[in-house]
């Protein structure tokens, strides 16, 4: 049975992207925010991206209007009551997610699937905050959601097999490619990618320029984007939090965050979003010269 009615809780970059992607795929989506102001910001960002798609010929005006008609923006978790699937997209902190999942468990209908967009936190721990852990699953999108094809589907050790199968099928229905992950820190992509980026930061700390590190991986490993630029793009504070999650989760020194990464985060320079990280950026997010 297809999932046609879903709710997305949290309308930030990821939540708005998930909402847009599902709506473009013909799903009815309720985007739930904590205030009308934040909800309006989310829908305006979606409209902006859809208008850009029309301008570039990626979709028609009719298709844009159909997608927007599939979205309703609401304030308050009581608005998830009719959803077959609830996707949580709140900040990447375990205690915050557990608190939200306790509330989702209260408001979601009994047979609803509750999924977390976490990039690597324990699905078992998140599910344990509910009375239905067998219906809780990880469903991790990648930024920017409308463009990135991958979804990491991560059940806990007690997630029901039926739920896993439904979410693999749902990923394909919204034009994504699902990969099955085990419930260990970092899942697949971040467990492989984040240590590589962290090692690139060590290279900069030891004296290599950000440009040289980036060019080495672009030309030597055929990467589209160098690891230092990627770090700035993702957000250095996000990178650090993910690295610390791997370090704490595995108790393995190979996941120890680079001291330079910590210092940049402590200084409030997070990358593109703040205009400075390893590089400087203009107001449009275009990369300028190296900052280190």
N, C-alpha and C positions, 0 to 999 in steps of 0.2 A: 504494500500500500504506500503510495507516494505521500510525502510531507508537503502540503501546500500552504499551510498557515503557520507562520513562525513569528517569534518575537525576538528582537535583539535588544539586549540590556546594556546600555552605554553607547553613546553616540560620538565618541572621539574618532580619531583617524581610522582605527580598525572597525569600530562599530558602524560608522557611516559607510565605509567601504563594503562591509558584509551586507548591509541593508541594500545598497545600490546593486550589488552583484545578484542577490537573490531576486530583487524586483525586476531586473533586466531579464531574468530567467523565467519570469512569469509567476513567481511566488508572491503571495500576499504577506506583507511584512509590517509588524507593529514595532516601531523604534521607540524604546522607552528611555526617557531621560529624567533627571532629577528636577529640572526646571524648564519652563517654557522658553527661556532665553537660550539655554543650551540646546534644546530641541530645535529651535529655529536656526541656530548656527549649523547644526548637523544637516538639516534639509537644504539650507542654502549652499553648503559645500557640495552636496549631492547634485543639486541643480546646476551648479557651476561646471562640474565634471561632465554632466550629461550634455549641457550646451556646447562644451568643447568637442564632445564626440560628434555632435550634429555638424558643427563647423568644419570638422576634419573629414566628414563623410563616413564616419564609422557606424552611424545609425541615422534613421530618419526622424523628422519631427514627430511623426505619429508614434514611432517606437519610444521616443523620449517621454511623450505624454502617457503612454501605456505604463512605462516603468514608474513614473511619478504617481500615477493613479493606484499603483500597487502598494504604496507606502502610506502609512498613517503614523503620525508622531504623537505620542502620549506622555503624560507625566504621571508617575506612580506605578508600582509593580502590580497593582490589581489589574492592570491592563494586559497582563500575560495570560489571563485565566482561560482563554479559548485556544491558545497556541498548542499545536502538536509538538513543536520543537522550540525550546528557548535556548538562545546562544548568548552566553555572558561575555562581555567585552569591557570589563572594568580594569583599573590599574593592576599591574603585574606584581601584586603582593599577596602572599598566601592568606594572611589573616583577613584582608579585605575580601578576597574571593570566598572564603569560608563564611563570612558574615552574609554576603550577598546570596550564597547558595542556600543558607538557612531560610532566607526570606523567599527565594524562588520556590523552595520546597513547599512553603506555606501557600503560595498563590497559584502555582501551576496545577493544572488538572492532573489527576492521579496517573494517567497513562502517558503523560508528556515526557519526552526526552529532554534532559537538561545537559547542555554541552558547554564546555569552557574553551575559550579561545586562547588559553594560556600557551606560551611558547616553550614551557618546560617544567612547570610546577607539578607536584604530585597529584594525579587524578584521584588516587586512593584517598589522600588527605582531604581533597575538595569534596569528594563524594561522601565521605564520612560525616560531613556537616549536615547531610540530609537523612531522611528516613527511607530514601529510595536509591541507595548507592549503585544498585544494579542497573539503574536507568541514567547514570551519569557517565559522561564520556568526554575525552578531549577532542576538540575539532579546531585545529590551529590553521588559520589563514596566514598568508604572507602579504606584506605591504609592497606596493599598492594593490589592494585586494582585487579590483576589477581586472588588473592586468596579469597578476601572478597566478599560474595554473595549479599550483600544488596545494593540497590540504593534508596535514598530518592527522590521521585518525588514531586516537590513543585511548583504548579502554584500560580501566584499572583491572586488577586481578579478579574482581567480582562483577564487572560489567557484563550484562547478559549478551550472549552471542547474537541474539535477535537484534539488539540495539546496534551492535557493531555492523551487522549486515545492512540495516536500514541507513546508517550514516554513510557507509560506502556508496550505497545507491543514491542517497541524497546529494553527495558530492558530485557525482556524475550528472545528476539532473540540473545542477547549477553550473555546469560546464567546467568543472574542476577535475583534476586527477588526484585520487586519494592514494596515500601510502599508509600501510599499517605500521604503527610504532608500538614499542613496549613502554610501559610506564616507569621510565627511569629519567633522571634529570637531563634536560636538553633534547629528549626524544631523538630524532635523527639529524635534522639539518643543523640545529644549534650545537649539538654535541660535536659535530664535525667542524662546523664553520667558526664558532666562537673561539676555540683554542687557536685556530690559525690566525684570526684577527689579533688576538692577544699576543701571539708570537711576533706578529708584524709590529705591534706597539713596542715590544721589547727591542726590536731592531732599531726603531727610532730613538728609544731611550739610550741605546748604545752608540748612537752617532750617525746612523743612516738618515738621509732626508726622507720626508714623507713621499716626495715625488719619485725618488729612486725605488723605494719599497713598492709603491703602486705600480710603477712601470715594470719592475721585475716580474710581478705576478701577472700583469696584463700580457706582456710579451713572452714570458717564459712558461706560463701555465695556461695561457689563452683565456684568462678571466676577463669578463666584460668590464668589470670595475675593480680597481685596486683595493686591497684590504683596508688601507688607511682612509681612503675616500668612503668606503662602505661603512667604516666605524662612525665617521661624521654623519653620514646619511641616516643610519639607524638611530643614532643618539648615543653619546658616550655613557650617559647615566644608565641607559637601557642595557648597553653592552656590559657595563660593570655589574649591574644587578644579575644579569644572566650568568656571567662568569662566576660570581659569588655563589649563585645557586648550584652550579656544577661543582665548585670547590667544596661547598658544604655537603652536597648530596653524595659525593663519592669519597670524600676525605682523602683526596689524592692530590699531591703537590703539583702534578702536571696541569691542574686547572687553576693554579694560583694567579689572581689578577696582577697584571703588571703595575708596579708602583706609579709609573708615569700616567697610566690611565686613571688611577685613583686621584692623583694630583689635579689633573684636568677637570675631573668631575667636582672635586672640592672647590675649584676656582670658579665654578658656575659656567664653564665653557663646554657645551654639550655637542657642538657640531653645527650642522645646518640651521637647526631651530633657534640657536642663539647668535648666529652670525660668526662664530669662531669655535674651532675645535683644533684639529691638526692643521686645518686651512682656514682662511678667512672666506666669508661668503657675503654677497650683496643682498639687498632686500628681497630679491627674487629667488634667492637660494642658489645663485650661480657661483661656482667656485672661483676664487681669486688666487692669490699667492699663498704659500705655506706660512703658517703662523709659528712654526717651531723650526 
